[in-house]
Amino acid sequence: MKVFWCFLAELTCVILATQTSLAAIQDKGTNGKVEWGVVRQFQIASSPIDIAHSLDGKYAFVLTQDNDVLIYDNMGALQGTIPVNKGVTSIALDPLGQFLHMSDSENNKFYTLAIDFVIDINGVDAPFKGKKDAPVTIAVFSDFQ
């Protein structure tokens, strides 16, 4: 009898766990106290381990089992890939989105990477001085009062 109840309790836990995991992938739903709805989803190139996103919602950083951090924009387009050590198990982004923090449990290290994006600017028919294909750096000073 004791074995039966343990088995039944384990079976109930398995059923509840399965229902919970299925609920998380439904487009929308409720359980009486919480309502949810999928805002966006996109296919990831490799199995994800951890995810971080920018506060402005523009970028999602996905740590994968292939030892890469994949950077997607909010439409699901891959913007870049950062190779990482295989011991990296978690990532976090600072509030301003300027630094990506990583913990490496295999090497007992913590890394902080400076993040910056290269953005193409359409300069067709715009006036210019100098070489037409010269790189341009734009500096933003946000500390003015």
C-alpha positions as CSV (number, residue, x, y, z in Angstrom):
1,M,0.0,0.0,0.0
2,K,2.8,2.4,0.8
3,V,4.5,1.8,-2.5
4,F,1.2,2.4,-4.3
5,W,0.8,5.8,-2.7
6,C,4.4,6.8,-3.4
7,F,3.9,5.8,-7.0
8,L,0.6,7.6,-7.2
9,A,2.2,10.7,-5.7
10,E,5.0,10.5,-8.2
11,L,2.6,10.0,-11.1
12,T,0.6,13.0,-10.0
13,C,3.8,15.1,-9.8
14,V,4.7,14.0,-13.3
15,I,1.3,14.8,-14.7
16,L,1.4,18.3,-13.0
17,A,4.9,18.9,-14.3
18,T,3.8,17.9,-17.8
19,Q,0.7,20.2,-17.6
20,T,2.8,23.1,-16.4
21,S,5.4,22.7,-19.2
22,L,2.6,22.4,-21.8
23,A,0.9,25.5,-20.5
24,A,4.1,27.6,-20.9
25,I,4.1,27.0,-24.7
26,Q,0.4,27.7,-25.3
27,D,-0.2,31.0,-27.1
28,K,-2.4,32.2,-24.3
29,G,-4.0,30.9,-21.2
30,T,-4.9,31.3,-17.6
31,N,-4.8,29.2,-14.4
32,G,-7.2,31.5,-12.4
33,K,-4.6,33.7,-10.8
34,V,-2.2,34.2,-13.7
35,E,-2.9,35.0,-17.4
36,W,-0.3,34.8,-20.1
37,G,0.1,35.4,-23.8
38,V,3.0,34.8,-26.2
39,V,4.2,38.2,-27.4
40,R,6.8,36.9,-29.9
41,Q,8.7,33.7,-30.6
42,F,11.4,32.8,-33.1
43,Q,13.5,29.7,-33.8
44,I,17.0,29.6,-32.2
45,A,19.9,28.0,-34.1
46,S,21.0,25.9,-31.1
47,S,19.6,24.7,-27.7
48,P,19.5,27.6,-25.3
49,I,21.1,27.5,-21.8
50,D,20.3,31.0,-20.7
51,I,18.9,34.3,-22.0
52,A,19.2,38.0,-21.2
53,H,17.5,40.9,-22.9
54,S,18.0,44.6,-23.1
55,L,15.6,46.7,-21.1
56,D,14.5,48.6,-24.2
57,G,13.4,45.3,-25.8
58,K,15.6,45.7,-28.9
59,Y,17.9,42.7,-28.3
60,A,17.8,39.2,-26.9
61,F,21.1,37.5,-26.0
62,V,20.9,33.7,-26.0
63,L,23.6,31.5,-24.5
64,T,23.6,28.2,-26.4
65,Q,25.0,24.7,-25.9
66,D,27.3,25.4,-28.9
67,N,29.3,27.8,-26.7
68,D,28.0,30.9,-28.5
69,V,25.9,33.9,-27.4
70,L,23.5,34.6,-30.2
71,I,22.2,38.2,-30.4
72,Y,18.7,38.6,-31.9
73,D,16.8,41.8,-32.6
74,N,13.1,42.0,-31.5
75,M,12.0,40.7,-34.9
76,G,14.0,37.5,-34.5
77,A,16.8,38.4,-36.9
78,L,20.3,37.2,-35.9
79,Q,22.4,40.3,-35.4
80,G,25.7,38.7,-34.3
81,T,27.4,35.8,-32.5
82,I,29.9,35.9,-29.7
83,P,32.0,32.7,-29.1
84,V,32.4,31.8,-25.4
85,N,34.2,29.2,-23.3
86,K,32.4,26.0,-22.8
87,G,32.2,26.6,-19.1
88,V,30.0,29.6,-19.5
89,T,26.7,28.7,-17.9
90,S,24.9,32.0,-17.4
91,I,24.7,35.5,-18.8
92,A,23.3,38.8,-17.7
93,L,23.0,42.2,-19.3
94,D,23.6,45.5,-17.4
95,P,20.6,47.9,-17.3
96,L,22.0,50.2,-20.1
97,G,22.8,47.2,-22.4
98,Q,26.5,48.2,-22.6
99,F,28.0,45.2,-20.9
100,L,27.3,41.4,-21.1
101,H,28.3,39.5,-17.9
102,M,29.1,35.8,-18.0
103,S,30.0,33.3,-15.4
104,D,32.4,30.4,-16.3
105,S,32.0,27.6,-13.8
106,E,34.6,25.4,-15.5
107,N,37.4,28.0,-15.1
108,N,36.0,29.8,-12.0
109,K,35.9,33.1,-13.8
110,F,33.5,36.0,-14.3
111,Y,33.7,38.0,-17.6
112,T,32.3,41.3,-18.5
113,L,32.2,42.1,-22.2
114,A,31.7,45.6,-23.6
115,I,28.9,45.5,-26.1
116,D,28.6,47.8,-29.1
117,F,26.7,47.4,-32.3
118,V,27.8,48.3,-35.8
119,I,24.8,49.9,-37.6
120,D,24.7,50.6,-41.4
121,I,23.5,54.1,-42.2
122,N,22.1,54.7,-45.6
123,G,24.0,57.6,-47.0
124,V,22.8,57.4,-50.6
125,D,22.3,60.9,-52.0
126,A,23.6,62.5,-48.8
127,P,26.3,65.2,-49.1
128,F,29.7,64.0,-47.9
129,K,33.3,65.1,-47.7
130,G,36.2,62.7,-48.1
131,K,36.1,59.1,-49.2
132,K,32.7,57.7,-50.0
133,D,33.3,54.4,-48.2
134,A,35.1,55.8,-45.1
135,P,33.9,54.4,-41.8
136,V,31.9,56.8,-39.6
137,T,31.8,56.8,-35.8
138,I,28.9,58.5,-34.1
139,A,29.4,59.5,-30.5
140,V,26.4,60.2,-28.3
141,F,26.9,62.5,-25.3
142,S,24.0,61.9,-22.9
143,D,25.5,63.7,-19.8
144,F,24.5,67.2,-20.8
145,Q,22.2,69.0,-18.4
